[in-house]
């Protein structure tokens, strides 16, 4: 359960051992063979306890740090080299939007720049199933990349949208690796709010 281990470590790092124990203990025991309903209930309880224990900014940091996935280094390096040659963020984003290497969709989440902010909207995890889905739940399950949220959606558990800052880490790693600058992530849309997609805004430093 690598995600749970990362979650606990991130809580410990940003909120302290006491909060980490309270959050993890309040959620109960979860095993590798647990059902979707049990996983959904576990994550709902964990996030409720976290919200009761720390402020929004701390939760945001915890969730971004929790993501266990590392962006492919070769893709980051390739885009960094292109950016240095182009000298333009806008031209780089155009190249990223034209990429169709993820099941026929944009690998780079269709980045759009507005002022000093880059908006990135996740592509469906299963584009074909998403296109053929008949119900909203079917569309959501085909769209979402996260097994925890899929479990929550299947079980109709109400999990706080703050959980979805976890997925901001993916594109944040890319942008910071390419620009060699820190960017601030903001959750704009997500399935847990009832939206049809998940969008994060990444605010660039003033001199970008």
C-alpha positions as CSV (number, residue, x, y, z in Angstrom):
1,X,0.0,0.0,0.0
2,X,2.5,2.5,-1.1
3,X,0.0,5.4,-1.4
4,X,-1.1,5.0,2.3
5,X,2.6,4.9,3.4
6,X,3.2,8.1,1.5
7,X,0.1,9.7,2.9
8,X,1.2,8.9,6.4
9,X,4.7,10.2,5.8
10,X,3.3,13.5,4.3
11,X,1.0,14.1,7.2
12,X,3.9,13.4,9.6
13,X,6.1,15.8,7.8
14,X,3.7,18.7,7.4
15,X,1.4,18.3,10.4
16,X,3.3,16.2,12.9
17,X,3.2,12.8,14.5
18,X,0.1,13.5,16.6
19,X,-2.0,14.4,13.6
20,X,-0.7,11.5,11.6
21,X,-1.7,9.0,14.3
22,X,-5.1,10.6,14.7
23,X,-5.8,10.5,11.0
24,X,-4.6,7.0,10.5
25,X,-6.2,5.6,13.6
26,X,-9.5,7.3,12.9
27,X,-9.7,5.6,9.6
28,X,-9.5,2.0,10.9
29,X,-7.6,-0.9,9.4
30,X,-7.3,-1.4,5.7
31,X,-5.8,-4.5,4.1
32,X,-4.8,-5.4,0.5
33,X,-7.9,-7.4,0.1
34,X,-10.3,-4.7,1.2
35,X,-13.4,-4.1,-0.9
36,X,-14.0,-0.9,-2.9
37,X,-16.6,0.1,-0.3
38,X,-14.1,-0.4,2.6
39,X,-11.5,1.7,0.7
40,X,-14.0,4.4,0.0
41,X,-15.1,4.6,3.6
42,X,-11.4,4.6,4.8
43,X,-10.4,7.5,2.6
44,X,-13.5,9.5,3.5
45,X,-12.8,9.1,7.2
46,X,-9.2,9.9,6.8
47,X,-9.8,13.1,4.9
48,X,-12.6,14.2,7.4
49,X,-10.2,13.8,10.3
50,X,-7.5,15.6,8.4
51,X,-9.8,18.5,7.7
52,X,-10.7,18.7,11.4
53,X,-7.1,18.7,12.3
54,X,-5.2,21.2,10.0
55,X,-5.9,24.1,7.7
56,X,-6.6,24.0,4.0
57,X,-3.1,25.0,2.9
58,X,-1.6,22.2,5.0
59,X,-3.9,19.7,3.5
60,X,-3.0,20.9,0.0
61,X,0.7,20.4,0.7
62,X,0.1,17.0,2.3
63,X,-1.9,15.8,-0.7
64,X,0.6,17.1,-3.3
65,X,3.4,15.4,-1.4
66,X,1.5,12.2,-1.1
67,X,1.4,11.4,-4.9
68,X,3.7,8.4,-5.3
69,X,4.1,8.8,-9.1
70,X,7.3,10.2,-10.6
71,X,7.0,12.0,-13.9
72,X,9.1,10.3,-16.6
73,X,12.5,12.0,-16.5
74,X,13.1,11.6,-20.2
75,X,10.0,13.6,-21.0
76,X,10.9,16.3,-18.6
77,X,14.4,16.6,-20.0
78,X,13.1,16.6,-23.6
79,X,10.7,19.4,-22.9
80,X,13.3,21.4,-20.9
81,X,15.7,21.2,-23.9
82,X,12.9,22.4,-26.3
83,X,12.0,25.2,-23.9
84,X,15.6,26.4,-23.8
85,X,15.8,26.4,-27.6
86,X,12.5,28.1,-28.1
87,X,12.8,30.6,-25.3
88,X,9.0,30.8,-25.2
89,X,6.5,29.1,-22.8
90,X,3.7,29.7,-25.2
91,X,5.4,27.9,-28.1
92,X,6.3,25.0,-25.8
93,X,2.7,24.7,-24.6
94,X,1.6,24.6,-28.3
95,X,4.0,21.6,-28.8
96,X,2.6,20.0,-25.7
97,X,-1.0,20.4,-26.8
98,X,-0.2,18.8,-30.2
99,X,1.2,15.7,-28.6
100,X,-1.3,12.7,-28.8
101,X,0.8,9.9,-27.3
102,X,-1.7,9.0,-24.5
103,X,-4.2,6.7,-26.2
104,X,-4.8,9.3,-28.9
105,X,-5.1,12.1,-26.3
106,X,-2.7,14.8,-25.0
107,X,-0.1,13.3,-22.8
108,X,0.4,16.8,-21.4
109,X,-3.1,17.5,-20.3
110,X,-3.9,20.2,-22.9
111,X,-2.1,23.1,-21.2
112,X,-3.6,26.6,-21.8
113,X,-1.9,29.8,-20.6
114,X,-3.9,32.8,-19.4
115,X,-1.7,35.5,-18.1
116,X,0.8,34.0,-15.6
117,X,-1.3,30.9,-15.1
118,X,-1.2,27.6,-16.9
119,X,-4.4,25.5,-16.8
120,X,-4.1,21.7,-17.3
121,X,-7.1,19.5,-17.7
122,X,-6.7,15.8,-17.2
123,X,-7.5,13.5,-20.1
124,X,-9.7,10.5,-19.5
125,X,-8.0,7.5,-18.1
126,X,-9.9,5.3,-20.6
127,X,-10.9,7.6,-23.5
128,X,-12.9,5.0,-25.4
129,X,-15.0,4.0,-22.3
130,X,-15.4,7.7,-21.6
131,X,-16.8,8.3,-25.0
132,X,-19.2,5.4,-24.9
133,X,-20.4,5.9,-21.3
134,X,-24.2,6.2,-20.8
135,X,-24.4,7.6,-17.3
136,X,-22.5,10.3,-15.4
137,X,-21.0,7.7,-13.0
138,X,-19.8,5.6,-16.0
139,X,-18.2,8.7,-17.4
140,X,-16.5,9.6,-14.1
141,X,-15.1,6.1,-13.6
142,X,-13.7,6.1,-17.2
143,X,-12.3,9.6,-16.7
144,X,-10.6,9.3,-13.3
145,X,-7.0,8.0,-12.9
146,X,-7.1,7.5,-9.2
147,X,-8.2,4.1,-7.7
148,X,-9.1,5.8,-4.4
149,X,-11.5,8.2,-6.0
150,X,-12.9,5.5,-8.3
151,X,-13.7,3.6,-5.1
152,X,-15.4,6.6,-3.6
153,X,-17.4,7.3,-6.7
154,X,-18.5,3.7,-7.0
155,X,-19.6,3.6,-3.3
156,X,-21.1,7.1,-3.4
157,X,-18.9,8.2,-0.6
158,X,-18.6,12.0,-0.2
159,X,-14.8,12.7,-0.1
160,X,-13.6,16.2,0.2
161,X,-12.4,17.7,-3.2
162,X,-9.1,18.7,-1.4
163,X,-8.1,15.0,-1.9
164,X,-7.6,15.9,-5.6
165,X,-4.6,18.1,-4.9
166,X,-2.8,14.7,-5.0
167,X,-3.2,14.6,-8.7
168,X,-1.7,18.1,-9.1
169,X,1.7,16.7,-8.3
170,X,2.0,15.0,-11.7
171,X,1.8,18.2,-13.8
172,X,3.6,20.3,-11.1
173,X,6.6,17.9,-11.3
174,X,6.6,18.5,-15.1
175,X,6.3,22.3,-15.1
176,X,8.9,22.7,-12.3
177,X,11.3,20.4,-14.0
178,X,11.0,22.2,-17.3
179,X,11.0,25.8,-16.1
180,X,13.3,25.1,-13.2
181,X,11.1,27.3,-11.0
182,X,8.5,26.6,-8.3
183,X,4.9,26.9,-9.4
184,X,1.8,27.2,-7.2
185,X,-1.0,24.7,-7.8
186,X,-4.7,25.4,-7.4
187,X,-7.6,23.0,-7.9
188,X,-10.1,24.5,-10.3
189,X,-12.4,21.6,-11.3
190,X,-12.7,18.0,-10.1
191,X,-15.1,15.1,-10.2
192,X,-15.6,15.2,-6.4
193,X,-17.3,18.6,-6.8
194,X,-19.6,17.2,-9.5
195,X,-17.6,18.6,-12.4
196,X,-17.1,16.7,-15.6
197,X,-13.3,17.0,-15.6
198,X,-10.4,17.7,-13.3
199,X,-8.4,20.9,-13.9
200,X,-5.5,22.4,-12.0
201,X,-4.2,25.9,-12.4
202,X,-0.4,26.4,-12.0
203,X,0.6,30.0,-11.1
204,X,4.0,30.9,-12.5
205,X,6.5,33.2,-10.7
206,X,6.1,36.9,-11.7
207,X,9.2,36.9,-13.9
208,X,8.1,34.0,-16.1
